[in-house]
Amino acid sequence: MDSLQDHFLIAMPSMKDGIFERAVIYICEHNADGAMGIIINLPVNISIDELLSQTVIADLDDETAAPAEPKITINERVFKGGPVSEDRGFVLHTAYPGFSSSLQINDDLMITSSLDVLATLGTNKQPDNYIVALGYSGWTKGQLEQEIADNSWLTINADENILFNVPVHQRWEQAVQKIGIDVSQLSSQVGHS
């Protein structure tokens, strides 16, 4: 199977596992050793501002850097990225110069668990678009491929509009429609012909 990095996994209606039911997962990494992704449509009951107030972030600006604008309030919700390392934060963000600890996913997107990006949120130094998540979704070698073969997931190329602009409660339907499937035609029954 080709790499699914920079793709969406879309949970089939038959997926009744609480966290993955109607989930859309952005795949950040997929290789021979396994896969890692962030659920992009499962907000938790904490805002980014509340998370930042609970996080100790050192002043990462050096003396030669231009000062950041005063912080603005960020009421956007933090997402539950998945069931692995739920005490660890991840920021999926549009590419921005100077974030040396962020890993490049494609020309436009990066991911990090470093505090340098978090420290910029709410200032003029923040990336244009971002999602903050606690935890991630992970698969061991061959596990994701087997789940796809078992019809647990649909896959499509990722769409930044869905990722950053579509309202959270519409992301699953929008991702399914992007495949060209009417949501009402998806069966919750799993089977092979």
Secondary structure, 3 states (H helix, E strand, C coil): CCCCCCEEEEECCCCCCCCCCCCEEEEEEEECCEEEEEECCCEEEEEHHHHHHHCCCCCCCCCCCCCCCCCCCCCCEEEECCCEEEEEEEEEEECCCCCCCCEECCCCEEEECCHHHHCCCCCCCCCCCEEEEEEEEEEECCHHHHHHHCCCEEEEECCHHHHHCCCHHHHHHHHHHHHCCCHHHCCCCCCCC
